[in-house]
Amino acid sequence: MIVYLIYKVALITTILLLSLLIAMYATLVERKFAGFIQDRYGPDRAGPWGILQPVCDGVKLFFKEEYMPNTADKFLYILGPCLTMMVSLLTSAVIPWGGTISIAGNNFPLQVASSSVDILYIFAVVSMGVYGIMIGGWASNNKFALLGAVRASSQMISYELAMGLAIASVILMTGTLSLQQTVDQQTSMWNVVYQPLAFLIFFICALAETNRAPFDLPECEGELVGGYHTEYSAMKLGFYLFSEYINMFISSAIMATLFFGGYHMPFIDKLGLSPNLLTLLGTAFLFVKIFLFLLLFIWVRWTLPRFRYDQLMKLGWKVLFPLALINLIITGIVMLLK
Amino acid sequence: MNLTNRSKVVTNKQMTFVESLYLPAIFAGMWITIKHVFGKKATIKYPEKKREFSEIYRGQHVLKRDDEGRERCTACGLCALACPAEAITMIAAERQPGEENLYREEKYAKVYEINMLRCIYCGLCESACPKEAIFLTKKTVDSEYYRQAFIYGKDKLVEPVEKDKRIDVTKRQTPEVLQFKKLPNERHNI
């Protein structure tokens, strides 16, 4: 029992710290990559290649003045960023980060909470993400913040539909809601081969869900000053900015798990290594996949301009939603005939 | 009239099916951005790498000494007169007996100030000088916290007496320049 508790706490702490670390360095990678795309170097003054830059940014955010507008609803104003951060971190609980590590006869699966309804849980938590933004924007008592929040909520609700349908067709194929089993089924062939359209829809929706460009209308620094976090400063703003990167990290992990075989590495069985080493290698491979997805997120952001709001709604409701529906129907027919 | 041959006439034509998918255009855009990732960077990493200056760059001024270490400036005021920005002021003084090793001629500048914020680095002071006393150098003017600090006096302008610390101005004082300075229609040569 004690061993079990220690293992769970250790795993949760590791994943928490790891996602915070990756989110931290995602900001640096983002700025570097943006720099490269724009023929610059990006930050390179703090430490070699700027590796201390995220630390400096973090320290700066902590020591900034904590400003709160006097018309704001104090409780909700603080609740907003906390909720956003919490929701982004909660999703990491069900992602299988690797196979099983066995030490002295005990098996330790590298997944915080394994249930039979992992995907359902992800949906439940992800749709709560909109509350943090909505509450923050509402509590600020600022028209720009409110507009950003309204945009965010309508955007997230619209794209969750297509996202859900895209995943539904994967579930129809795999026949399970458990992510562990989804990964295990992909040992021979990744899901993306059978469901390329679902992956594309999921990826676009993931961009929209994480409020990344070209779907960054809730922030929209050009027209909304900063959108829902206009009135936020110091670490409360930091939480909002940070949760965006954690969201990116988690959705990359979900994409890798659902469509790209998760921690499974092709031809890994033929290496003839010990099971524990294989597990660790698999985890490393999952992180490679996640990192590639993060790069893709960043790459897309610095390539495409922002959508206009009607275009965004048109894409969500008139293109992605019917496409996902058609994909679901076709998958259903194929599964029925098989 | 076309200024370049790259101009395109804007049309409002219907998109084809492939175009309306947007994906080919998106991939083309991403291809362009990824090419820039590996391309040459425009940045010059400043403190480590400095941009090369031209040999005849016009930067901070220097007041030259002659070979014996005497100040060349005689406070004639032609530089101040030539200066379009009115950045130069000076107070002249008479050389006392026993100061022959300090000043080249009987009159010298007791105070010589250039306001580096007013100066436009045109180099007219240099071409006005009949005594080859003032030159512009490759050095850029240092940044300061206060505006007052930008008024450079003789302490900052006159070059050191030591032979090895003298400032080389041969690039700005070529034989052609010397020849030009002797032209009769230059104002100070009349």
Chai-1 contact restraints between the chains, C-beta under 6 A:
chainA,res_idxA,chainB,res_idxB,connection_type,confidence,min_distance_angstrom,max_distance_angstrom,comment,restraint_id
A,F36,B,V37,contact,1.0,0.0,6.0,A-B,restraint_1
A,I37,B,T33,contact,1.0,0.0,6.0,A-B,restraint_2
A,I37,B,H36,contact,1.0,0.0,6.0,A-B,restraint_3
A,I37,B,V37,contact,1.0,0.0,6.0,A-B,restraint_4
A,D39,B,H36,contact,1.0,0.0,6.0,A-B,restraint_5
A,D39,B,K41,contact,1.0,0.0,6.0,A-B,restraint_6
A,D39,B,A42,contact,1.0,0.0,6.0,A-B,restraint_7
A,R40,B,T43,contact,1.0,0.0,6.0,A-B,restraint_8
A,Y41,B,K41,contact,1.0,0.0,6.0,A-B,restraint_9
A,Y41,B,T43,contact,1.0,0.0,6.0,A-B,restraint_10
A,T303,B,G29,contact,1.0,0.0,6.0,A-B,restraint_11
A,T303,B,M30,contact,1.0,0.0,6.0,A-B,restraint_12
A,T303,B,T33,contact,1.0,0.0,6.0,A-B,restraint_13
